[in-house]
């Protein structure tokens, strides 16, 4: 029995050690990708800020009457939500945080709207929401790890098409904001209709006269071309933030798994040593007992 128990413990030690090597490798891979993903997210922010500034300048020349389908405020009867999740797991609470907010908002809107539709990025979100029997209008797979602007444009086009055609009256975006390698926050923001205050308010504008611009073509036409790019840039920035957050969450989860595996190996090694010691003690006892029995037999002769 002791020999069988010792073999079982050693087999488990080898299994845990193999798992530790895998989690350690995944931790290093995620750690190497965090910096690149963070750099891409930071590089995309100036473009988003600049296009917002341009839209505000053009909107100021148009005046208060800005007519565009993406700015149209409608009665909220059909609600849409865009959730950014990952294609792969082993990222701790990264996906569950986004899906928790998504599901909570869908339940809230179910009481006040006629229909709710979901646009989802990532296999994890798709499988979860389909299992929960939500109406998944569109899904986008294989882009969460390294999103490109073409990927963001495809997502934005699908969302804007659904909004312009009247399939949804509002679309919220749920993603994970990358604050630092140790901090990521799930957020929900409205992307459609584009909030008017975001394209008309000029934060921090200096007081006094402002420069007047001549536009060719008309400001309305320029604004009509810029607003879809604005929505696409917001989704692209969110995709980059989510990718960086995913790598950071996976690195943290894999580090915790590696540490737990090392602790478990220490415990199992201690148990194996105790089992081996008990086995040796048993063998010595058997040898001593056999020698005493043999000596007693010889004495009787």
C-alpha positions as semicolon CSV with decimal commas, in nm:
position;residue;x (nm);y (nm);z (nm)
1;X;0,000;0,000;0,000
2;X;0,278;0,241;0,087
3;X;0,456;0,172;-0,243
4;X;0,137;0,232;-0,441
5;X;0,067;0,557;-0,255
6;X;0,422;0,679;-0,317
7;X;0,395;0,607;-0,688
8;X;0,065;0,792;-0,704
9;X;0,213;1,098;-0,531
10;X;0,516;1,103;-0,759
11;X;0,292;1,074;-1,064
12;X;0,092;1,372;-0,941
13;X;0,409;1,571;-0,883
14;X;0,513;1,511;-1,243
15;X;0,169;1,620;-1,365
16;X;0,170;1,940;-1,160
17;X;0,524;2,017;-1,273
18;X;0,420;1,982;-1,638
19;X;0,127;2,215;-1,575
20;X;0,360;2,464;-1,404
21;X;0,584;2,474;-1,712
22;X;0,284;2,550;-1,934
23;X;0,149;2,828;-1,711
24;X;0,495;2,977;-1,676
25;X;0,536;2,984;-2,054
26;X;0,195;3,148;-2,098
27;X;0,284;3,404;-1,831
28;X;0,603;3,499;-2,016
29;X;0,423;3,520;-2,351
30;X;0,154;3,749;-2,210
31;X;0,415;3,963;-2,034
32;X;0,599;4,011;-2,364
33;X;0,279;4,118;-2,540
34;X;0,155;4,367;-2,282
35;X;0,408;4,634;-2,378
36;X;0,331;4,608;-2,748
37;X;-0,045;4,617;-2,692
38;X;-0,010;4,914;-2,456
39;X;0,202;5,101;-2,711
40;X;-0,061;5,043;-2,981
41;X;-0,336;5,170;-2,752
42;X;-0,138;5,483;-2,664
43;X;-0,053;5,545;-3,030
44;X;-0,421;5,535;-3,126
45;X;-0,531;5,796;-2,872
46;X;-0,390;6,103;-3,054
47;X;-0,588;6,010;-3,366
48;X;-0,909;5,974;-3,165
49;X;-0,846;6,307;-2,991
50;X;-0,767;6,485;-3,317
51;X;-1,071;6,355;-3,506
52;X;-1,289;6,461;-3,213
53;X;-1,135;6,809;-3,228
54;X;-1,194;6,835;-3,603
55;X;-1,556;6,724;-3,567
56;X;-1,612;6,984;-3,296
57;X;-1,467;7,259;-3,514
58;X;-1,684;7,158;-3,808
59;X;-1,991;7,123;-3,585
60;X;-1,930;7,473;-3,447
61;X;-1,944;7,616;-3,799
62;X;-2,267;7,428;-3,873
63;X;-2,434;7,564;-3,562
64;X;-2,684;7,393;-3,336
65;X;-2,876;7,222;-3,619
66;X;-2,664;6,915;-3,691
67;X;-2,860;6,669;-3,900
68;X;-2,702;6,324;-3,938
69;X;-2,840;5,970;-3,899
70;X;-2,575;5,880;-3,640
71;X;-2,686;6,175;-3,424
72;X;-3,057;6,104;-3,450
73;X;-3,222;6,061;-3,111
74;X;-3,507;5,808;-3,131
75;X;-3,749;5,652;-2,887
76;X;-3,567;5,362;-2,724
77;X;-3,760;5,051;-2,827
78;X;-3,483;4,828;-2,964
79;X;-3,164;4,817;-2,762
80;X;-2,822;4,701;-2,881
81;X;-2,499;4,634;-2,696
82;X;-2,147;4,562;-2,822
83;X;-1,938;4,343;-2,589
84;X;-1,562;4,304;-2,636
85;X;-1,439;3,971;-2,500
86;X;-1,145;3,742;-2,582
87;X;-1,111;3,444;-2,813
88;X;-0,905;3,249;-2,560
89;X;-0,958;3,178;-2,193
90;X;-0,719;3,146;-1,898
91;X;-0,741;3,521;-1,836
92;X;-0,887;3,526;-1,488
93;X;-1,194;3,745;-1,448
94;X;-1,134;3,938;-1,770
95;X;-1,429;3,795;-1,966
96;X;-1,660;3,745;-1,670
97;X;-1,636;4,115;-1,576
98;X;-1,744;4,227;-1,924
99;X;-2,017;3,965;-1,953
100;X;-2,151;4,048;-1,608
101;X;-2,202;4,414;-1,707
102;X;-2,345;4,311;-2,045
103;X;-2,597;4,071;-1,894
104;X;-2,698;4,319;-1,622
105;X;-2,764;4,593;-1,879
106;X;-2,961;4,354;-2,101
107;X;-3,181;4,256;-1,805
108;X;-3,238;4,623;-1,723
109;X;-3,334;4,705;-2,082
110;X;-3,563;4,403;-2,110
111;X;-3,811;4,577;-1,880
112;X;-3,828;4,897;-2,088
113;X;-3,761;4,790;-2,449
114;X;-3,925;4,555;-2,698
115;X;-3,606;4,384;-2,821
116;X;-3,240;4,354;-2,723
117;X;-2,966;4,261;-2,968
118;X;-2,606;4,179;-2,897
119;X;-2,295;4,237;-3,106
120;X;-2,004;4,043;-2,963
121;X;-1,631;4,024;-3,026
122;X;-1,458;3,705;-2,910
123;X;-1,544;3,336;-2,885
124;X;-1,582;3,344;-2,507
125;X;-1,853;3,607;-2,517
126;X;-2,026;3,439;-2,812
127;X;-2,045;3,097;-2,646
128;X;-2,167;3,244;-2,316
129;X;-2,436;3,469;-2,464
130;X;-2,563;3,199;-2,697
131;X;-2,580;2,956;-2,408
132;X;-2,785;3,213;-2,216
133;X;-3,011;3,243;-2,525
134;X;-2,957;3,611;-2,602
135;X;-3,018;3,741;-2,953
136;X;-2,665;3,765;-3,099
137;X;-2,704;3,974;-3,413
138;X;-2,339;3,967;-3,525
139;X;-2,019;3,812;-3,394
140;X;-1,656;3,878;-3,478
141;X;-1,399;3,609;-3,402
142;X;-1,022;3,594;-3,416
143;X;-0,956;3,966;-3,373
144;X;-0,936;4,017;-2,996
145;X;-0,565;3,935;-2,960
146;X;-0,423;4,173;-3,222
147;X;-0,700;4,395;-3,359
148;X;-0,640;4,608;-3,667
149;X;-0,825;4,916;-3,787
150;X;-0,984;4,704;-4,061
151;X;-1,129;4,481;-3,788
152;X;-1,262;4,783;-3,601
153;X;-1,408;4,923;-3,923
154;X;-1,594;4,595;-3,986
155;X;-1,738;4,600;-3,635
156;X;-1,831;4,969;-3,662
157;X;-1,993;4,918;-4,003
158;X;-2,214;4,638;-3,870
159;X;-2,320;4,841;-3,568
160;X;-2,386;5,160;-3,767
161;X;-2,579;4,969;-4,033
162;X;-2,807;4,819;-3,768
163;X;-2,861;5,165;-3,618
164;X;-2,928;5,347;-3,946
165;X;-3,170;5,077;-4,064
166;X;-3,364;5,101;-3,737
167;X;-3,280;4,755;-3,604
168;X;-3,157;4,922;-3,285
169;X;-3,227;5,264;-3,139
170;X;-2,921;5,278;-2,916
171;X;-2,591;5,091;-2,888
172;X;-2,369;5,074;-2,581
173;X;-2,010;4,951;-2,583
174;X;-1,876;4,729;-2,302
175;X;-1,499;4,682;-2,288
176;X;-1,210;4,671;-2,043
177;X;-1,009;4,989;-2,001
178;X;-0,635;4,940;-1,960
179;X;-0,511;5,159;-1,674
180;X;-0,186;4,980;-1,595
181;X;-0,040;4,631;-1,600
182;X;-0,198;4,570;-1,262
183;X;-0,527;4,757;-1,305
184;X;-0,798;4,710;-1,568
185;X;-1,150;4,844;-1,538
186;X;-1,461;4,724;-1,726
187;X;-1,652;5,018;-1,874
188;X;-1,979;5,076;-2,055
189;X;-2,021;5,380;-2,282
190;X;-2,278;5,490;-2,537
191;X;-2,155;5,497;-2,896
192;X;-2,481;5,530;-3,093
193;X;-2,641;5,766;-3,132
194;X;-2,324;5,968;-3,101
195;X;-2,373;6,191;-2,796
196;X;-2,418;6,544;-2,926
197;X;-2,219;6,694;-2,640
198;X;-1,913;6,495;-2,747
199;X;-1,902;6,653;-3,090
200;X;-2,020;7,002;-2,999
201;X;-1,860;7,080;-2,661
202;X;-1,513;7,227;-2,685
203;X;-1,348;7,153;-2,354
204;X;-1,079;7,392;-2,248
205;X;-1,136;7,626;-2,542
206;X;-0,984;7,970;-2,482
207;X;-1,220;8,261;-2,437
208;X;-1,244;8,530;-2,702
209;X;-1,271;8,526;-3,082
210;X;-1,212;8,198;-3,265
211;X;-1,073;8,135;-3,609
212;X;-1,323;8,103;-3,892
213;X;-1,267;7,837;-4,159
214;X;-1,389;7,800;-4,514
215;X;-1,499;7,443;-4,590
216;X;-1,504;7,272;-4,926
217;X;-1,732;7,078;-4,958
218;X;-1,992;7,201;-4,711
219;X;-1,946;7,150;-4,336
220;X;-2,251;6,922;-4,330
221;X;-2,096;6,691;-4,590
222;X;-1,760;6,688;-4,412
223;X;-1,934;6,609;-4,085
224;X;-2,123;6,327;-4,256
225;X;-1,795;6,173;-4,364
226;X;-1,617;6,221;-4,031
227;X;-1,881;6,083;-3,796
228;X;-1,849;5,719;-3,919
229;X;-1,471;5,752;-3,879
230;X;-1,529;5,885;-3,530
231;X;-1,736;5,580;-3,434
232;X;-1,476;5,351;-3,592
233;X;-1,192;5,520;-3,403
234;X;-1,375;5,481;-3,072
235;X;-1,428;5,111;-3,134
236;X;-1,068;5,069;-3,249
237;X;-0,936;5,238;-2,935
238;X;-1,161;5,017;-2,722
239;X;-1,035;4,705;-2,903
240;X;-0,674;4,802;-2,835
241;X;-0,749;4,877;-2,471
242;X;-0,926;4,542;-2,442
243;X;-0,633;4,356;-2,603
244;X;-0,385;4,510;-2,359
245;X;-0,618;4,430;-2,069
246;X;-0,654;4,071;-2,187
247;X;-0,278;4,014;-2,192
248;X;-0,238;4,176;-1,852
249;X;-0,518;3,967;-1,702
250;X;-0,378;3,648;-1,851
251;X;-0,027;3,723;-1,724
252;X;-0,164;3,781;-1,374
253;X;-0,377;3,465;-1,385
254;X;-0,091;3,251;-1,516
255;X;0,146;3,387;-1,253
256;X;-0,103;3,294;-0,981
257;X;-0,140;2,947;-1,135
258;X;0,238;2,903;-1,150
259;X;0,278;3,008;-0,786
260;X;0,001;2,771;-0,679
261;X;0,162;2,486;-0,872
262;X;0,496;2,549;-0,703
263;X;0,328;2,550;-0,361
264;X;0,147;2,228;-0,444
265;X;0,472;2,065;-0,558
266;X;0,631;2,153;-0,224
267;X;0,338;2,003;-0,032
268;X;0,335;1,687;-0,246
269;X;0,713;1,650;-0,213
270;X;0,679;1,670;0,165
271;X;0,403;1,407;0,158
272;X;0,612;1,187;-0,072
273;X;0,909;1,213;0,165
274;X;0,687;1,116;0,456
275;X;0,549;0,823;0,260
276;X;0,901;0,715;0,164
277;X;1,013;0,743;0,526
278;X;0,717;0,532;0,638
279;X;0,803;0,277;0,371
280;X;1,166;0,261;0,488
281;X;1,054;0,230;0,849
282;X;0,823;-0,054;0,753
283;X;1,101;-0,232;0,564
284;X;1,339;-0,197;0,860
285;X;1,073;-0,326;1,097
286;X;1,014;-0,625;0,872
287;X;1,387;-0,697;0,852
288;X;1,431;-0,669;1,229
289;X;1,127;-0,886;1,290
290;X;1,250;-1,146;1,048
291;X;1,596;-1,150;1,206
292;X;1,445;-1,191;1,556
293;X;1,223;-1,473;1,434
294;X;1,520;-1,646;1,275
295;X;1,728;-1,607;1,591
296;X;1,444;-1,749;1,801
297;X;1,415;-2,047;1,568
298;X;1,784;-2,120;1,594
299;X;1,771;-2,093;1,973
300;X;1,496;-2,353;1,989
301;X;1,709;-2,592;1,785
